Amino acid sequence: MDRFYKNLGVKIKKIREKIGLSQEALAVKLKISRVAISQIETGSRKISAQELVKFAKTFNIPTDVLLDVKKDIEIIFEKAMKKTDKKQEIRISVPQRNLQKFKEVLIYILEKVGSKPNVGETVLYKLLYFIDFNFYEKYEEQLIGATYIKNHHGPTPKEFIKIVEEMEGKELVKVKENYFQYPQTKYLPLRKSDLTQFKAHEKEIIDDVLNNLSNMNASEISEYSHNDVPWQTTEDGEVIEYESVFYRTLPYSVRNYSEENIY
């Protein structure tokens, strides 16, 4: 059971109960079965983008509010969320295959844009995030498959620091400097990337992200990431679920869903 769908189901159930609808009544409004409503609320059934829109219209709220726990509580329930216990540390185990892919993608990024004065550690985090999530949205499979955490500055790949520590001095070098009087950590490659590690469609996604976003500074790309649905629908400090990418809106979506519905 994907945590994203479980959390979404909990939100839907809370809103349904708050406005006084039974599962049967909601099923009639949405023209689906009561069993389907029950499955959605428990997270055992995925909800499509079209169904999400129907839920939002029935509840008379925007889809982004339906997808955001805090907005649900503040706007629909009009009361603050209860404070939860301090979150436990999230531990991530990185398979060797993913580790090598991470290294090659990072070296490729550094080859292409690492020398740009604006591309420091924060920008690298966001470039990796958009590469991973754009690829997953378009092909429904992992490219790097890194684990991204939501924090104040945007998505952060949890594995980054450990992997870079392993690469430092052998595959890349870390440079501390200032960018417009702000401290900046840069990384420069010590070797060329192994292009045989990339399939054509993987390289296409990577190049597309670099072409579109690598000229942004840390503040700009962080703000840009904050308007992406996966970031918006995740609580602070939590892992950003890849499945949430299928609820993206323009201009973030990289997949033409309308064409897929043509038979």
NORWO-V670287 format. One record per run of one state. SS is the DSSP state (h for helix, s for strand, l for the rest). FROM is the first residue (numbers start at 1). TO is the last residue. If there is no record, write none. Layout:
SS:FROM:TO
SS:FROM:TO
This chain:
l:1:2
h:3:18
l:19:22
h:23:30
l:31:33
h:34:42
l:43:48
h:49:59
l:60:62
h:63:67
l:68:68
h:69:77
l:78:95
h:96:113
l:114:120
h:121:139
l:140:147
s:148:151
l:152:153
s:154:157
l:158:159
h:160:167
s:168:168
l:169:171
s:172:179
l:180:181
s:182:189
l:190:194
h:195:197
l:198:199
h:200:213
l:214:217
h:218:225
l:226:228
h:229:232
l:233:238
s:239:239
l:240:241
h:242:247
l:248:256
h:257:260
l:261:263
